[in-house]
């Protein structure tokens, strides 16, 4: 897993400013599903529950590294989409 920090350049930006839960998390999930493993998504939100709870919770559930910064009322969340863990993949 490579380093993810506030200086990491995103591959794509998702602007969900003005949106309230559950939309920031839903849009984040849909966007990440379309992105390739190793890609970095920058999410911009001004909804504290999304930035502090729902999006970080989703990232932790998916084992995606993330970093959050805040400037004024705007949160910037960088998320790196990781490849699925082999132990989570079932083969028969």
PyMOL Python script that loads the backbone (N, CA, C, O; Angstrom):
from pymol import cmd

cmd.read_pdbstr("""\
ATOM      1  N   UNK A   1       0.852  -1.173   0.000  1.00  0.00           N
ATOM      2  CA  UNK A   1       0.000   0.000   0.000  1.00  0.00           C
ATOM      3  C   UNK A   1       0.895   1.232   0.000  1.00  0.00           C
ATOM      4  O   UNK A   1       1.798   1.347   0.829  1.00  0.00           O
ATOM      5  N   UNK A   2       0.649   2.142  -0.917  1.00  0.00           N
ATOM      6  CA  UNK A   2       1.480   3.325  -1.009  1.00  0.00           C
ATOM      7  C   UNK A   2       0.986   4.411  -0.062  1.00  0.00           C
ATOM      8  O   UNK A   2      -0.140   4.368   0.436  1.00  0.00           O
ATOM      9  N   UNK A   3       1.841   5.365   0.167  1.00  0.00           N
ATOM     10  CA  UNK A   3       1.565   6.464   1.084  1.00  0.00           C
ATOM     11  C   UNK A   3       0.465   7.364   0.517  1.00  0.00           C
ATOM     12  O   UNK A   3       0.445   7.666  -0.676  1.00  0.00           O
ATOM     13  N   UNK A   4      -0.439   7.781   1.385  1.00  0.00           N
ATOM     14  CA  UNK A   4      -1.494   8.727   1.014  1.00  0.00           C
ATOM     15  C   UNK A   4      -1.402   9.871   2.003  1.00  0.00           C
ATOM     16  O   UNK A   4      -1.478   9.659   3.213  1.00  0.00           O
ATOM     17  N   UNK A   5      -1.238  11.089   1.491  1.00  0.00           N
ATOM     18  CA  UNK A   5      -1.174  12.250   2.374  1.00  0.00           C
ATOM     19  C   UNK A   5      -1.852  13.438   1.715  1.00  0.00           C
ATOM     20  O   UNK A   5      -2.316  13.340   0.579  1.00  0.00           O
ATOM     21  N   UNK A   6      -1.912  14.547   2.415  1.00  0.00           N
ATOM     22  CA  UNK A   6      -2.640  15.714   1.914  1.00  0.00           C
ATOM     23  C   UNK A   6      -2.054  16.269   0.622  1.00  0.00           C
ATOM     24  O   UNK A   6      -2.741  16.999  -0.092  1.00  0.00           O
ATOM     25  N   UNK A   7      -0.808  15.945   0.303  1.00  0.00           N
ATOM     26  CA  UNK A   7      -0.185  16.431  -0.921  1.00  0.00           C
ATOM     27  C   UNK A   7      -0.432  15.499  -2.115  1.00  0.00           C
ATOM     28  O   UNK A   7      -0.052  15.831  -3.238  1.00  0.00           O
ATOM     29  N   UNK A   8      -1.057  14.349  -1.890  1.00  0.00           N
ATOM     30  CA  UNK A   8      -1.327  13.400  -2.967  1.00  0.00           C
ATOM     31  C   UNK A   8      -2.255  14.035  -4.000  1.00  0.00           C
ATOM     32  O   UNK A   8      -3.280  14.623  -3.656  1.00  0.00           O
ATOM     33  N   UNK A   9      -1.880  13.908  -5.261  1.00  0.00           N
ATOM     34  CA  UNK A   9      -2.705  14.453  -6.344  1.00  0.00           C
ATOM     35  C   UNK A   9      -3.805  13.458  -6.698  1.00  0.00           C
ATOM     36  O   UNK A   9      -3.521  12.291  -6.966  1.00  0.00           O
ATOM     37  N   UNK A  10      -5.066  13.915  -6.700  1.00  0.00           N
ATOM     38  CA  UNK A  10      -6.166  13.001  -7.031  1.00  0.00           C
ATOM     39  C   UNK A  10      -6.252  12.711  -8.524  1.00  0.00           C
ATOM     40  O   UNK A  10      -5.850  13.524  -9.357  1.00  0.00           O
ATOM     41  N   UNK A  11      -6.787  11.533  -8.842  1.00  0.00           N
ATOM     42  CA  UNK A  11      -7.075  11.189 -10.234  1.00  0.00           C
ATOM     43  C   UNK A  11      -8.414  11.776 -10.655  1.00  0.00           C
ATOM     44  O   UNK A  11      -8.616  12.123 -11.819  1.00  0.00           O
ATOM     45  N   UNK A  12      -9.337  11.883  -9.680  1.00  0.00           N
ATOM     46  CA  UNK A  12     -10.663  12.436  -9.958  1.00  0.00           C
ATOM     47  C   UNK A  12     -11.138  13.222  -8.744  1.00  0.00           C
ATOM     48  O   UNK A  12     -10.690  12.985  -7.622  1.00  0.00           O
ATOM     49  N   UNK A  13     -12.063  14.172  -8.984  1.00  0.00           N
ATOM     50  CA  UNK A  13     -12.629  14.988  -7.916  1.00  0.00           C
ATOM     51  C   UNK A  13     -14.142  14.810  -7.918  1.00  0.00           C
ATOM     52  O   UNK A  13     -14.784  14.848  -8.967  1.00  0.00           O
ATOM     53  N   UNK A  14     -14.701  14.613  -6.721  1.00  0.00           N
ATOM     54  CA  UNK A  14     -16.148  14.498  -6.545  1.00  0.00           C
ATOM     55  C   UNK A  14     -16.599  15.657  -5.662  1.00  0.00           C
ATOM     56  O   UNK A  14     -16.253  15.713  -4.482  1.00  0.00           O
ATOM     57  N   UNK A  15     -17.364  16.573  -6.227  1.00  0.00           N
ATOM     58  CA  UNK A  15     -17.853  17.744  -5.502  1.00  0.00           C
ATOM     59  C   UNK A  15     -19.282  17.465  -5.046  1.00  0.00           C
ATOM     60  O   UNK A  15     -20.208  17.430  -5.856  1.00  0.00           O
ATOM     61  N   UNK A  16     -19.447  17.268  -3.741  1.00  0.00           N
ATOM     62  CA  UNK A  16     -20.781  17.043  -3.176  1.00  0.00           C
ATOM     63  C   UNK A  16     -21.141  18.180  -2.207  1.00  0.00           C
ATOM     64  O   UNK A  16     -21.895  17.982  -1.255  1.00  0.00           O
ATOM     65  N   UNK A  17     -20.595  19.357  -2.466  1.00  0.00           N
ATOM     66  CA  UNK A  17     -20.910  20.519  -1.640  1.00  0.00           C
ATOM     67  C   UNK A  17     -22.402  20.799  -1.728  1.00  0.00           C
ATOM     68  O   UNK A  17     -22.977  20.782  -2.817  1.00  0.00           O
ATOM     69  N   UNK A  18     -23.032  21.057  -0.585  1.00  0.00           N
ATOM     70  CA  UNK A  18     -24.458  21.329  -0.550  1.00  0.00           C
ATOM     71  C   UNK A  18     -25.319  20.092  -0.400  1.00  0.00           C
ATOM     72  O   UNK A  18     -26.519  20.199  -0.146  1.00  0.00           O
ATOM     73  N   UNK A  19     -24.722  18.914  -0.555  1.00  0.00           N
ATOM     74  CA  UNK A  19     -25.467  17.660  -0.410  1.00  0.00           C
ATOM     75  C   UNK A  19     -25.431  17.201   1.045  1.00  0.00           C
ATOM     76  O   UNK A  19     -24.422  17.376   1.728  1.00  0.00           O
ATOM     77  N   UNK A  20     -26.531  16.616   1.519  1.00  0.00           N
ATOM     78  CA  UNK A  20     -26.582  16.077   2.872  1.00  0.00           C
ATOM     79  C   UNK A  20     -26.730  14.565   2.818  1.00  0.00           C
ATOM     80  O   UNK A  20     -27.059  13.997   1.777  1.00  0.00           O
ATOM     81  N   UNK A  21     -26.482  13.917   3.962  1.00  0.00           N
ATOM     82  CA  UNK A  21     -26.573  12.460   4.042  1.00  0.00           C
ATOM     83  C   UNK A  21     -27.952  11.987   3.594  1.00  0.00           C
ATOM     84  O   UNK A  21     -28.965  12.602   3.926  1.00  0.00           O
ATOM     85  N   UNK A  22     -27.982  10.920   2.857  1.00  0.00           N
ATOM     86  CA  UNK A  22     -26.912   9.947   2.593  1.00  0.00           C
ATOM     87  C   UNK A  22     -26.168  10.185   1.288  1.00  0.00           C
ATOM     88  O   UNK A  22     -25.336   9.364   0.902  1.00  0.00           O
ATOM     89  N   UNK A  23     -26.445  11.288   0.598  1.00  0.00           N
ATOM     90  CA  UNK A  23     -25.931  11.468  -0.760  1.00  0.00           C
ATOM     91  C   UNK A  23     -24.409  11.537  -0.880  1.00  0.00           C
ATOM     92  O   UNK A  23     -23.870  10.920  -1.798  1.00  0.00           O
ATOM     93  N   UNK A  24     -23.679  12.247  -0.011  1.00  0.00           N
ATOM     94  CA  UNK A  24     -22.217  12.246  -0.189  1.00  0.00           C
ATOM     95  C   UNK A  24     -21.613  10.845  -0.161  1.00  0.00           C
ATOM     96  O   UNK A  24     -20.744  10.533  -0.975  1.00  0.00           O
ATOM     97  N   UNK A  25     -22.057  10.002   0.760  1.00  0.00           N
ATOM     98  CA  UNK A  25     -21.523   8.641   0.815  1.00  0.00           C
ATOM     99  C   UNK A  25     -21.956   7.823  -0.398  1.00  0.00           C
ATOM    100  O   UNK A  25     -21.151   7.086  -0.967  1.00  0.00           O
ATOM    101  N   UNK A  26     -23.210   7.945  -0.795  1.00  0.00           N
ATOM    102  CA  UNK A  26     -23.695   7.181  -1.955  1.00  0.00           C
ATOM    103  C   UNK A  26     -22.929   7.560  -3.218  1.00  0.00           C
ATOM    104  O   UNK A  26     -22.519   6.685  -3.980  1.00  0.00           O
ATOM    105  N   UNK A  27     -22.732   8.865  -3.445  1.00  0.00           N
ATOM    106  CA  UNK A  27     -22.000   9.310  -4.632  1.00  0.00           C
ATOM    107  C   UNK A  27     -20.532   8.878  -4.564  1.00  0.00           C
ATOM    108  O   UNK A  27     -19.934   8.532  -5.582  1.00  0.00           O
ATOM    109  N   UNK A  28     -19.961   8.902  -3.360  1.00  0.00           N
ATOM    110  CA  UNK A  28     -18.581   8.454  -3.180  1.00  0.00           C
ATOM    111  C   UNK A  28     -18.460   6.978  -3.539  1.00  0.00           C
ATOM    112  O   UNK A  28     -17.556   6.588  -4.278  1.00  0.00           O
ATOM    113  N   UNK A  29     -19.360   6.167  -3.024  1.00  0.00           N
ATOM    114  CA  UNK A  29     -19.339   4.723  -3.296  1.00  0.00           C
ATOM    115  C   UNK A  29     -19.466   4.447  -4.791  1.00  0.00           C
ATOM    116  O   UNK A  29     -18.705   3.648  -5.339  1.00  0.00           O
ATOM    117  N   UNK A  30     -20.422   5.102  -5.458  1.00  0.00           N
ATOM    118  CA  UNK A  30     -20.612   4.890  -6.900  1.00  0.00           C
ATOM    119  C   UNK A  30     -19.384   5.303  -7.694  1.00  0.00           C
ATOM    120  O   UNK A  30     -18.985   4.612  -8.631  1.00  0.00           O
ATOM    121  N   UNK A  31     -18.781   6.434  -7.317  1.00  0.00           N
ATOM    122  CA  UNK A  31     -17.605   6.931  -8.030  1.00  0.00           C
ATOM    123  C   UNK A  31     -16.433   5.970  -7.856  1.00  0.00           C
ATOM    124  O   UNK A  31     -15.750   5.637  -8.825  1.00  0.00           O
ATOM    125  N   UNK A  32     -16.197   5.521  -6.609  1.00  0.00           N
ATOM    126  CA  UNK A  32     -15.082   4.609  -6.359  1.00  0.00           C
ATOM    127  C   UNK A  32     -15.270   3.268  -7.054  1.00  0.00           C
ATOM    128  O   UNK A  32     -14.291   2.661  -7.488  1.00  0.00           O
ATOM    129  N   UNK A  33     -16.501   2.796  -7.168  1.00  0.00           N
ATOM    130  CA  UNK A  33     -16.758   1.522  -7.854  1.00  0.00           C
ATOM    131  C   UNK A  33     -16.316   1.576  -9.311  1.00  0.00           C
ATOM    132  O   UNK A  33     -15.929   0.551  -9.872  1.00  0.00           O
ATOM    133  N   UNK A  34     -16.368   2.761  -9.938  1.00  0.00           N
ATOM    134  CA  UNK A  34     -16.007   2.920 -11.340  1.00  0.00           C
ATOM    135  C   UNK A  34     -14.512   3.164 -11.550  1.00  0.00           C
ATOM    136  O   UNK A  34     -14.014   3.086 -12.673  1.00  0.00           O
ATOM    137  N   UNK A  35     -13.798   3.460 -10.454  1.00  0.00           N
ATOM    138  CA  UNK A  35     -12.382   3.790 -10.566  1.00  0.00           C
ATOM    139  C   UNK A  35     -11.511   2.543 -10.466  1.00  0.00           C
ATOM    140  O   UNK A  35     -11.894   1.544  -9.856  1.00  0.00           O
ATOM    141  N   UNK A  36     -10.346   2.622 -11.073  1.00  0.00           N
ATOM    142  CA  UNK A  36      -9.397   1.497 -11.054  1.00  0.00           C
ATOM    143  C   UNK A  36      -8.674   1.434  -9.710  1.00  0.00           C
ATOM    144  O   UNK A  36      -8.457   2.465  -9.073  1.00  0.00           O
ATOM    145  N   UNK A  37      -8.301   0.227  -9.277  1.00  0.00           N
ATOM    146  CA  UNK A  37      -7.497   0.108  -8.060  1.00  0.00           C
ATOM    147  C   UNK A  37      -6.219   0.947  -8.179  1.00  0.00           C
ATOM    148  O   UNK A  37      -5.573   0.981  -9.227  1.00  0.00           O
ATOM    149  N   UNK A  38      -5.876   1.615  -7.088  1.00  0.00           N
ATOM    150  CA  UNK A  38      -4.708   2.484  -7.078  1.00  0.00           C
ATOM    151  C   UNK A  38      -5.033   3.933  -7.354  1.00  0.00           C
ATOM    152  O   UNK A  38      -4.195   4.808  -7.136  1.00  0.00           O
ATOM    153  N   UNK A  39      -6.253   4.207  -7.836  1.00  0.00           N
ATOM    154  CA  UNK A  39      -6.676   5.573  -8.124  1.00  0.00           C
ATOM    155  C   UNK A  39      -7.019   6.308  -6.836  1.00  0.00           C
ATOM    156  O   UNK A  39      -7.409   5.705  -5.837  1.00  0.00           O
ATOM    157  N   UNK A  40      -6.862   7.631  -6.888  1.00  0.00           N
ATOM    158  CA  UNK A  40      -7.168   8.477  -5.738  1.00  0.00           C
ATOM    159  C   UNK A  40      -8.326   9.414  -6.090  1.00  0.00           C
ATOM    160  O   UNK A  40      -8.319  10.080  -7.125  1.00  0.00           O
ATOM    161  N   UNK A  41      -9.314   9.444  -5.204  1.00  0.00           N
ATOM    162  CA  UNK A  41     -10.483  10.299  -5.367  1.00  0.00           C
ATOM    163  C   UNK A  41     -10.439  11.402  -4.318  1.00  0.00           C
ATOM    164  O   UNK A  41     -10.198  11.140  -3.140  1.00  0.00           O
ATOM    165  N   UNK A  42     -10.674  12.636  -4.752  1.00  0.00           N
ATOM    166  CA  UNK A  42     -10.810  13.758  -3.826  1.00  0.00           C
ATOM    167  C   UNK A  42     -12.294  14.083  -3.705  1.00  0.00           C
ATOM    168  O   UNK A  42     -12.970  14.311  -4.708  1.00  0.00           O
ATOM    169  N   UNK A  43     -12.795  14.102  -2.479  1.00  0.00           N
ATOM    170  CA  UNK A  43     -14.201  14.411  -2.223  1.00  0.00           C
ATOM    171  C   UNK A  43     -14.264  15.748  -1.504  1.00  0.00           C
ATOM    172  O   UNK A  43     -13.562  15.963  -0.516  1.00  0.00           O
ATOM    173  N   UNK A  44     -15.103  16.642  -2.000  1.00  0.00           N
ATOM    174  CA  UNK A  44     -15.321  17.938  -1.364  1.00  0.00           C
ATOM    175  C   UNK A  44     -16.727  17.946  -0.793  1.00  0.00           C
ATOM    176  O   UNK A  44     -17.700  17.737  -1.518  1.00  0.00           O
ATOM    177  N   UNK A  45     -16.834  18.189   0.511  1.00  0.00           N
ATOM    178  CA  UNK A  45     -18.142  18.225   1.162  1.00  0.00           C
ATOM    179  C   UNK A  45     -18.150  19.294   2.239  1.00  0.00           C
ATOM    180  O   UNK A  45     -17.113  19.624   2.815  1.00  0.00           O
ATOM    181  N   UNK A  46     -19.337  19.832   2.502  1.00  0.00           N
ATOM    182  CA  UNK A  46     -19.496  20.788   3.594  1.00  0.00           C
ATOM    183  C   UNK A  46     -20.485  20.248   4.635  1.00  0.00           C
ATOM    184  O   UNK A  46     -21.010  20.997   5.458  1.00  0.00           O
ATOM    185  N   UNK A  47     -20.725  18.943   4.581  1.00  0.00           N
ATOM    186  CA  UNK A  47     -21.657  18.290   5.503  1.00  0.00           C
ATOM    187  C   UNK A  47     -20.854  17.503   6.541  1.00  0.00           C
ATOM    188  O   UNK A  47     -20.347  16.424   6.233  1.00  0.00           O
ATOM    189  N   UNK A  48     -20.728  18.029   7.778  1.00  0.00           N
ATOM    190  CA  UNK A  48     -19.884  17.373   8.780  1.00  0.00           C
ATOM    191  C   UNK A  48     -20.159  15.887   9.010  1.00  0.00           C
ATOM    192  O   UNK A  48     -19.197  15.125   9.109  1.00  0.00           O
ATOM    193  N   UNK A  49     -21.425  15.419   9.102  1.00  0.00           N
ATOM    194  CA  UNK A  49     -21.617  13.976   9.314  1.00  0.00           C
ATOM    195  C   UNK A  49     -21.021  13.123   8.191  1.00  0.00           C
ATOM    196  O   UNK A  49     -20.519  12.028   8.446  1.00  0.00           O
ATOM    197  N   UNK A  50     -21.072  13.615   6.959  1.00  0.00           N
ATOM    198  CA  UNK A  50     -20.494  12.867   5.842  1.00  0.00           C
ATOM    199  C   UNK A  50     -18.975  12.813   5.966  1.00  0.00           C
ATOM    200  O   UNK A  50     -18.368  11.762   5.762  1.00  0.00           O
ATOM    201  N   UNK A  51     -18.365  13.946   6.300  1.00  0.00           N
ATOM    202  CA  UNK A  51     -16.901  14.023   6.368  1.00  0.00           C
ATOM    203  C   UNK A  51     -16.327  13.345   7.600  1.00  0.00           C
ATOM    204  O   UNK A  51     -15.210  12.830   7.561  1.00  0.00           O
ATOM    205  N   UNK A  52     -17.078  13.339   8.687  1.00  0.00           N
ATOM    206  CA  UNK A  52     -16.555  12.829   9.950  1.00  0.00           C
ATOM    207  C   UNK A  52     -17.025  11.416  10.286  1.00  0.00           C
ATOM    208  O   UNK A  52     -16.418  10.746  11.122  1.00  0.00           O
ATOM    209  N   UNK A  53     -18.106  10.953   9.640  1.00  0.00           N
ATOM    210  CA  UNK A  53     -18.661   9.649  10.000  1.00  0.00           C
ATOM    211  C   UNK A  53     -18.877   8.720   8.801  1.00  0.00           C
ATOM    212  O   UNK A  53     -18.228   7.679   8.697  1.00  0.00           O
ATOM    213  N   UNK A  54     -19.791   9.099   7.894  1.00  0.00           N
ATOM    214  CA  UNK A  54     -20.223   8.125   6.885  1.00  0.00           C
ATOM    215  C   UNK A  54     -19.155   7.792   5.845  1.00  0.00           C
ATOM    216  O   UNK A  54     -18.952   6.617   5.539  1.00  0.00           O
ATOM    217  N   UNK A  55     -18.471   8.791   5.296  1.00  0.00           N
ATOM    218  CA  UNK A  55     -17.445   8.498   4.292  1.00  0.00           C
ATOM    219  C   UNK A  55     -16.243   7.797   4.935  1.00  0.00           C
ATOM    220  O   UNK A  55     -15.774   6.794   4.396  1.00  0.00           O
ATOM    221  N   UNK A  56     -15.723   8.294   6.078  1.00  0.00           N
ATOM    222  CA  UNK A  56     -14.640   7.530   6.732  1.00  0.00           C
ATOM    223  C   UNK A  56     -15.057   6.109   7.113  1.00  0.00           C
ATOM    224  O   UNK A  56     -14.259   5.180   6.993  1.00  0.00           O
ATOM    225  N   UNK A  57     -16.289   5.932   7.568  1.00  0.00           N
ATOM    226  CA  UNK A  57     -16.766   4.592   7.915  1.00  0.00           C
ATOM    227  C   UNK A  57     -16.775   3.667   6.716  1.00  0.00           C
ATOM    228  O   UNK A  57     -16.390   2.503   6.823  1.00  0.00           O
ATOM    229  N   UNK A  58     -17.214   4.181   5.565  1.00  0.00           N
ATOM    230  CA  UNK A  58     -17.207   3.381   4.339  1.00  0.00           C
ATOM    231  C   UNK A  58     -15.772   3.020   3.944  1.00  0.00           C
ATOM    232  O   UNK A  58     -15.493   1.883   3.563  1.00  0.00           O
ATOM    233  N   UNK A  59     -14.868   3.999   4.038  1.00  0.00           N
ATOM    234  CA  UNK A  59     -13.468   3.744   3.678  1.00  0.00           C
ATOM    235  C   UNK A  59     -12.853   2.674   4.579  1.00  0.00           C
ATOM    236  O   UNK A  59     -12.132   1.797   4.104  1.00  0.00           O
ATOM    237  N   UNK A  60     -13.137   2.749   5.866  1.00  0.00           N
ATOM    238  CA  UNK A  60     -12.610   1.745   6.796  1.00  0.00           C
ATOM    239  C   UNK A  60     -13.174   0.365   6.487  1.00  0.00           C
ATOM    240  O   UNK A  60     -12.452  -0.631   6.531  1.00  0.00           O
ATOM    241  N   UNK A  61     -14.464   0.308   6.176  1.00  0.00           N
ATOM    242  CA  UNK A  61     -15.114  -0.962   5.834  1.00  0.00           C
ATOM    243  C   UNK A  61     -14.480  -1.591   4.595  1.00  0.00           C
ATOM    244  O   UNK A  61     -14.317  -2.809   4.522  1.00  0.00           O
ATOM    245  N   UNK A  62     -14.125  -0.752   3.624  1.00  0.00           N
ATOM    246  CA  UNK A  62     -13.546  -1.235   2.368  1.00  0.00           C
ATOM    247  C   UNK A  62     -12.021  -1.353   2.427  1.00  0.00           C
ATOM    248  O   UNK A  62     -11.399  -1.814   1.470  1.00  0.00           O
ATOM    249  N   UNK A  63     -11.423  -0.944   3.534  1.00  0.00           N
ATOM    250  CA  UNK A  63      -9.965  -0.948   3.709  1.00  0.00           C
ATOM    251  C   UNK A  63      -9.282  -0.014   2.718  1.00  0.00           C
ATOM    252  O   UNK A  63      -8.208  -0.322   2.203  1.00  0.00           O
ATOM    253  N   UNK A  64      -9.918   1.142   2.452  1.00  0.00           N
ATOM    254  CA  UNK A  64      -9.334   2.172   1.595  1.00  0.00           C
ATOM    255  C   UNK A  64      -8.659   3.206   2.484  1.00  0.00           C
ATOM    256  O   UNK A  64      -9.306   3.755   3.376  1.00  0.00           O
ATOM    257  N   UNK A  65      -7.379   3.488   2.268  1.00  0.00           N
ATOM    258  CA  UNK A  65      -6.731   4.555   3.030  1.00  0.00           C
ATOM    259  C   UNK A  65      -7.364   5.897   2.676  1.00  0.00           C
ATOM    260  O   UNK A  65      -7.743   6.129   1.527  1.00  0.00           O
ATOM    261  N   UNK A  66      -7.477   6.776   3.664  1.00  0.00           N
ATOM    262  CA  UNK A  66      -8.038   8.098   3.413  1.00  0.00           C
ATOM    263  C   UNK A  66      -7.406   9.103   4.349  1.00  0.00           C
ATOM    264  O   UNK A  66      -6.871   8.749   5.400  1.00  0.00           O
ATOM    265  N   UNK A  67      -7.478  10.364   3.953  1.00  0.00           N
ATOM    266  CA  UNK A  67      -7.000  11.460   4.788  1.00  0.00           C
ATOM    267  C   UNK A  67      -7.986  12.620   4.608  1.00  0.00           C
ATOM    268  O   UNK A  67      -8.421  12.913   3.494  1.00  0.00           O
ATOM    269  N   UNK A  68      -8.326  13.269   5.721  1.00  0.00           N
ATOM    270  CA  UNK A  68      -9.303  14.355   5.697  1.00  0.00           C
ATOM    271  C   UNK A  68      -8.659  15.647   6.182  1.00  0.00           C
ATOM    272  O   UNK A  68      -7.949  15.661   7.188  1.00  0.00           O
ATOM    273  N   UNK A  69      -8.913  16.726   5.459  1.00  0.00           N
ATOM    274  CA  UNK A  69      -8.500  18.051   5.903  1.00  0.00           C
ATOM    275  C   UNK A  69      -9.726  18.954   5.845  1.00  0.00           C
ATOM    276  O   UNK A  69     -10.700  18.659   5.153  1.00  0.00           O
ATOM    277  N   UNK A  70      -9.661  20.064   6.588  1.00  0.00           N
ATOM    278  CA  UNK A  70     -10.786  20.998   6.609  1.00  0.00           C
ATOM    279  C   UNK A  70     -10.250  22.410   6.489  1.00  0.00           C
ATOM    280  O   UNK A  70      -9.308  22.801   7.177  1.00  0.00           O
ATOM    281  N   UNK A  71     -10.878  23.170   5.591  1.00  0.00           N
ATOM    282  CA  UNK A  71     -10.546  24.578   5.450  1.00  0.00           C
ATOM    283  C   UNK A  71     -11.850  25.352   5.471  1.00  0.00           C
ATOM    284  O   UNK A  71     -12.651  25.260   4.541  1.00  0.00           O
ATOM    285  N   UNK A  72     -12.063  26.114   6.534  1.00  0.00           N
ATOM    286  CA  UNK A  72     -13.341  26.790   6.706  1.00  0.00           C
ATOM    287  C   UNK A  72     -14.419  25.745   6.916  1.00  0.00           C
ATOM    288  O   UNK A  72     -14.299  24.887   7.790  1.00  0.00           O
ATOM    289  N   UNK A  73     -15.471  25.817   6.115  1.00  0.00           N
ATOM    290  CA  UNK A  73     -16.579  24.861   6.224  1.00  0.00           C
ATOM    291  C   UNK A  73     -16.438  23.684   5.268  1.00  0.00           C
ATOM    292  O   UNK A  73     -17.289  22.795   5.247  1.00  0.00           O
ATOM    293  N   UNK A  74     -15.369  23.673   4.478  1.00  0.00           N
ATOM    294  CA  UNK A  74     -15.210  22.644   3.445  1.00  0.00           C
ATOM    295  C   UNK A  74     -14.198  21.586   3.878  1.00  0.00           C
ATOM    296  O   UNK A  74     -13.069  21.889   4.264  1.00  0.00           O
ATOM    297  N   UNK A  75     -14.645  20.340   3.800  1.00  0.00           N
ATOM    298  CA  UNK A  75     -13.784  19.186   4.054  1.00  0.00           C
ATOM    299  C   UNK A  75     -13.274  18.665   2.725  1.00  0.00           C
ATOM    300  O   UNK A  75     -14.006  18.625   1.736  1.00  0.00           O
ATOM    301  N   UNK A  76     -12.009  18.266   2.713  1.00  0.00           N
ATOM    302  CA  UNK A  76     -11.428  17.601   1.540  1.00  0.00           C
ATOM    303  C   UNK A  76     -10.979  16.233   2.022  1.00  0.00           C
ATOM    304  O   UNK A  76     -10.157  16.120   2.932  1.00  0.00           O
ATOM    305  N   UNK A  77     -11.526  15.201   1.405  1.00  0.00           N
ATOM    306  CA  UNK A  77     -11.183  13.831   1.767  1.00  0.00           C
ATOM    307  C   UNK A  77     -10.516  13.176   0.562  1.00  0.00           C
ATOM    308  O   UNK A  77     -11.093  13.119  -0.523  1.00  0.00           O
ATOM    309  N   UNK A  78      -9.305  12.688   0.762  1.00  0.00           N
ATOM    310  CA  UNK A  78      -8.614  11.931  -0.278  1.00  0.00           C
ATOM    311  C   UNK A  78      -8.739  10.458   0.061  1.00  0.00           C
ATOM    312  O   UNK A  78      -8.436  10.038   1.178  1.00  0.00           O
ATOM    313  N   UNK A  79      -9.189   9.674  -0.916  1.00  0.00           N
ATOM    314  CA  UNK A  79      -9.398   8.241  -0.730  1.00  0.00           C
ATOM    315  C   UNK A  79      -8.647   7.501  -1.834  1.00  0.00           C
ATOM    316  O   UNK A  79      -8.761   7.830  -3.015  1.00  0.00           O
ATOM    317  N   UNK A  80      -7.876   6.496  -1.420  1.00  0.00           N
ATOM    318  CA  UNK A  80      -7.202   5.647  -2.410  1.00  0.00           C
ATOM    319  C   UNK A  80      -7.940   4.324  -2.496  1.00  0.00           C
ATOM    320  O   UNK A  80      -8.087   3.605  -1.507  1.00  0.00           O
ATOM    321  N   UNK A  81      -8.402   4.019  -3.701  1.00  0.00           N
ATOM    322  CA  UNK A  81      -9.082   2.743  -3.910  1.00  0.00           C
ATOM    323  C   UNK A  81      -8.043   1.643  -3.971  1.00  0.00           C
ATOM    324  O   UNK A  81      -7.162   1.645  -4.831  1.00  0.00           O
ATOM    325  N   UNK A  82      -8.158   0.719  -3.061  1.00  0.00           N
ATOM    326  CA  UNK A  82      -7.251  -0.423  -3.020  1.00  0.00           C
ATOM    327  C   UNK A  82      -7.895  -1.603  -3.740  1.00  0.00           C
ATOM    328  O   UNK A  82      -9.119  -1.684  -3.848  1.00  0.00           O
ATOM    329  N   UNK A  83      -7.062  -2.514  -4.231  1.00  0.00           N
ATOM    330  CA  UNK A  83      -7.565  -3.748  -4.832  1.00  0.00           C
ATOM    331  C   UNK A  83      -8.225  -4.578  -3.740  1.00  0.00           C
ATOM    332  O   UNK A  83      -7.819  -4.502  -2.580  1.00  0.00           O
ATOM    333  N   UNK A  84      -9.232  -5.368  -4.088  1.00  0.00           N
ATOM    334  CA  UNK A  84      -9.867  -6.222  -3.088  1.00  0.00           C
ATOM    335  C   UNK A  84      -8.857  -7.177  -2.462  1.00  0.00           C
ATOM    336  O   UNK A  84      -7.968  -7.687  -3.144  1.00  0.00           O
ATOM    337  N   UNK A  85      -8.996  -7.409  -1.188  1.00  0.00           N
ATOM    338  CA  UNK A  85      -8.125  -8.334  -0.473  1.00  0.00           C
ATOM    339  C   UNK A  85      -8.404  -9.760  -0.938  1.00  0.00           C
ATOM    340  O   UNK A  85      -9.567 -10.136  -1.083  1.00  0.00           O
ATOM    341  N   UNK A  86      -7.366 -10.563  -1.175  1.00  0.00           N
ATOM    342  CA  UNK A  86      -7.593 -11.945  -1.612  1.00  0.00           C
ATOM    343  C   UNK A  86      -8.414 -12.749  -0.601  1.00  0.00           C
ATOM    344  O   UNK A  86      -9.166 -13.641  -0.992  1.00  0.00           O
ATOM    345  N   UNK A  87      -8.280 -12.447   0.681  1.00  0.00           N
ATOM    346  CA  UNK A  87      -9.038 -13.211   1.678  1.00  0.00           C
ATOM    347  C   UNK A  87     -10.536 -12.896   1.632  1.00  0.00           C
ATOM    348  O   UNK A  87     -11.347 -13.662   2.154  1.00  0.00           O
ATOM    349  N   UNK A  88     -10.907 -11.768   1.009  1.00  0.00           N
ATOM    350  CA  UNK A  88     -12.319 -11.420   0.858  1.00  0.00           C
ATOM    351  C   UNK A  88     -12.915 -11.968  -0.425  1.00  0.00           C
ATOM    352  O   UNK A  88     -14.125 -11.885  -0.639  1.00  0.00           O
ATOM    353  N   UNK A  89     -12.076 -12.522  -1.271  1.00  0.00           N
ATOM    354  CA  UNK A  89     -12.532 -13.073  -2.545  1.00  0.00           C
ATOM    355  C   UNK A  89     -12.702 -14.581  -2.385  1.00  0.00           C
ATOM    356  O   UNK A  89     -11.783 -15.283  -1.961  1.00  0.00           O
ATOM    357  N   UNK A  90     -13.863 -15.053  -2.723  1.00  0.00           N
ATOM    358  CA  UNK A  90     -14.122 -16.491  -2.606  1.00  0.00           C
ATOM    359  C   UNK A  90     -13.904 -17.145  -3.971  1.00  0.00           C
ATOM    360  O   UNK A  90     -14.360 -16.646  -4.999  1.00  0.00           O
ATOM    361  N   UNK A  91     -13.205 -18.262  -3.952  1.00  0.00           N
ATOM    362  CA  UNK A  91     -13.037 -19.033  -5.191  1.00  0.00           C
ATOM    363  C   UNK A  91     -13.542 -20.441  -4.939  1.00  0.00           C
ATOM    364  O   UNK A  91     -13.333 -21.015  -3.870  1.00  0.00           O
ATOM    365  N   UNK A  92     -14.203 -20.976  -5.934  1.00  0.00           N
ATOM    366  CA  UNK A  92     -14.770 -22.330  -5.784  1.00  0.00           C
ATOM    367  C   UNK A  92     -14.319 -23.189  -6.934  1.00  0.00           C
ATOM    368  O   UNK A  92     -14.680 -24.364  -7.006  1.00  0.00           O
TER     369      UNK A  92
END
""", "prot")
cmd.dss("prot")
cmd.show_as("cartoon", "prot")
cmd.util.cbc("prot")
cmd.orient("prot")
